[in-house]
């Protein structure tokens, strides 16, 4: 006999059926029959947030690859096809959320590990003045704005131009050139992408006094720039090792960002506040009017040499995003506007701001020289997370 499933989700969408005594009796028999399985029970046509969290907890408890099979009663397939599809979509969405992060880790692990050791070596050799991020705090009345680089940033930048000193502005590396072109100097730049393409966003000069928030696995170009660097503990295994080293003298706060986008990162960085209001602009995850990004991004510099009379710039950049928000982009968009802890998130457009008499902000950091890469390598080889590329680690000499 085939072994019973370890985990079972029973979902009855019709309240009339759920409340029937005969149904409840049958439910009890099923629970007895599968008493050695973990069972979750749900009713109603939509999943509540608590229900979603319970399902995610169940999925994450699997030590092996997750596999889900949706089984429906024939009657429901025949009479309630739309309801059945809704149930399948809800479960599939949760399943997809768990796999996005894992797929990203597998794809970028070699680059992250390579950059980490290269940047760490650069820091120890050049003695570059860096800081290690511990937290960012501000009062609840100070508006914090994150600027992404979607096309509608161009239409909303006028809000920032009216009173630029009213806001604390965090700019993505992709958007910073357009903001500077319009006369807006952000307070901070966020750059966490490890790919070589990040270089193109910084090819045009930026003011050397703007701090850049990044991490040790980020673009190596940043570690050669004159701008102050503030390094964030992302929870990457090598970051965890360094955090353990620093713990003897300083607390290097871990900033978890399951969204894997910069808007989600700034939310996570603000979570220590008692109350914070974050306003987003240039965050859409779709192509608009044939454009994937605002003007002045590094993508333009990269694709311009390929433009001719038959191929426009838009023919290259539009493919970066679809004109419809689907799949992981839809999930990412929904997640960035969700309240996290004490951080409330709003769109910048349509929001009125009171006159600020004083803006209060504090970024907490500490200074220090990290251990040599040879020491870190020895510790890293003991890691079993799967996020580190062991062949890349072994390329670094122990000398």
C-alpha positions, 0 to 999 in steps of 0.5 A, spaced: 500 500 500 502 506 498 504 510 504 499 516 506 502 523 505 505 527 510 501 533 510 494 534 508 490 540 506 483 540 507 479 546 504 471 546 503 470 553 500 462 552 501 460 554 508 453 551 507 457 544 506 462 545 512 456 547 517 453 540 515 453 535 521 454 529 516 460 533 513 463 534 520 462 527 521 466 525 515 471 530 517 472 526 523 473 520 520 478 522 515 482 525 521 482 519 524 484 515 518 490 520 517 492 521 524 500 520 522 499 526 517 499 533 519 492 536 517 490 543 516 483 545 515 480 551 512 473 553 510 471 559 505 472 561 498 478 565 500 484 564 504 485 568 510 492 571 512 493 566 518 491 560 513 496 563 508 502 563 514 500 556 516 500 553 509 507 557 508 510 554 515 507 547 512 511 548 506 517 550 509 518 545 514 519 540 508 527 538 508 526 535 501 523 538 495 516 540 495 511 537 491 503 539 491 498 535 488 491 538 488 485 533 488 478 535 487 471 532 488 468 530 481 462 534 483 466 540 484 469 540 478 463 539 474 459 544 478 464 549 481 470 550 476 471 557 477 471 556 485 476 550 484 480 554 479 481 559 485 483 554 490 488 552 485 491 559 484 491 560 491 495 554 493 500 555 487 501 562 488 504 560 495 508 554 492 511 559 487 513 564 493 517 559 496 521 557 489 522 564 487 528 565 492 531 558 492 531 559 484 535 565 485 540 562 490 541 557 485 542 561 479 547 567 483 550 563 488 557 563 484 557 570 483 555 572 490 561 567 493 566 570 487 564 577 489 564 576 496 571 574 497 573 579 491 570 585 495 573 582 502 580 582 499 579 589 496 577 592 503 583 589 507 588 591 502 586 598 501 583 600 508 577 603 504 573 607 509 567 603 510 561 602 515 557 596 517 549 598 518 546 597 524 539 600 523 536 607 521 531 610 525 526 617 524 520 620 527 513 618 524 512 624 521 518 624 517 516 622 510 521 617 507 521 616 499 524 610 495 525 611 488 525 606 483 526 606 476 520 605 472 517 610 467 512 613 472 518 616 476 518 621 470 511 624 471 512 623 479 518 627 480 515 633 480 512 632 487 519 631 490 522 637 486 517 642 490 520 641 496 526 636 496 528 637 503 522 635 505 523 628 504 529 623 506 530 620 499 533 613 498 534 612 490 535 605 487 542 605 483 538 604 477 534 611 478 539 615 481 542 618 474 535 621 472 534 624 479 541 627 479 539 630 472 532 633 474 536 636 480 534 631 486 540 629 490 538 623 494 540 622 501 542 614 500 543 610 494 541 602 494 545 597 490 545 590 491 545 587 485 551 583 484 551 583 476 556 586 472 550 590 469 550 595 475 557 598 473 553 601 467 548 605 472 554 608 475 558 610 469 556 617 469 559 621 475 555 621 481 556 626 487 562 622 492 558 624 498 552 620 497 553 614 501 551 607 498 548 602 502 550 595 499 553 588 501 559 584 500 556 580 495 554 586 491 558 589 485 565 590 485 565 596 482 562 600 488 568 598 492 572 602 487 568 608 488 570 614 492 563 614 495 562 612 502 559 604 503 555 602 508 555 594 508 548 591 510 548 584 513 543 580 508 543 574 512 547 570 506 551 565 510 558 569 509 554 575 512 552 570 518 559 568 519 562 575 519 556 577 524 558 572 529 565 575 528 563 582 530 558 580 535 564 580 540 564 588 539 558 590 535 552 587 533 551 587 526 544 587 525 541 582 520 536 585 515 532 579 512 529 581 505 524 575 502 522 580 497 529 580 493 527 587 491 530 594 493 523 596 495 522 590 500 530 592 502 528 599 505 522 596 508 526 591 512 531 596 514 526 601 517 522 595 521 526 597 527 522 604 527 516 605 532 513 608 526 515 609 519 511 611 513 514 609 506 512 612 500 514 609 493 515 612 486 518 608 480 515 601 483 511 598 478 514 591 475 511 593 468 513 596 462 509 602 460 508 606 454 513 601 451 518 603 456 521 598 461 525 604 465 525 611 466 530 615 462 538 615 464 539 608 466 545 604 465 540 600 461 540 605 456 548 606 456 548 598 455 543 598 449 545 605 445 551 602 441 546 597 438 540 602 436 540 603 429 534 605 424 531 599 424 532 597 432 529 603 437 532 603 444 525 601 446 525 594 442 531 592 447 529 595 453 521 593 453 523 586 454 526 587 461 518 587 463 512 585 460 506 590 459 502 586 464 504 584 471 504 577 471 507 571 475 513 573 480 512 581 478 505 580 480 507 577 487 513 582 488 508 588 487 503 586 491 508 584 497 512 591 497 505 595 499 504 590 504 505 593 511 511 590 515 511 591 522 511 598 524 512 600 516 506 603 513 507 603 505 503 608 500 504 610 493 507 617 493 502 620 487 496 623 490 499 624 497 499 630 501 504 632 505 504 637 511 510 642 512 516 639 516 519 644 521 525 639 522 526 632 519 529 627 524 534 621 522 539 617 524 543 611 521 547 607 526 553 604 524 560 601 526 567 601 523 572 595 523 576 591 518 573 584 517 577 578 517 582 576 511 579 572 506 583 566 508 580 565 515 573 566 512 574 561 507 576 556 512 569 557 516 565 558 509 567 550 507 563 548 514 557 551 511 551 546 509 546 551 506 547 550 499 547 558 498 555 558 497 559 555 491 564 551 494 568 550 487 568 558 487 571 558 495 576 553 493 579 557 488 581 562 493 588 561 495 589 559 503 596 563 503 
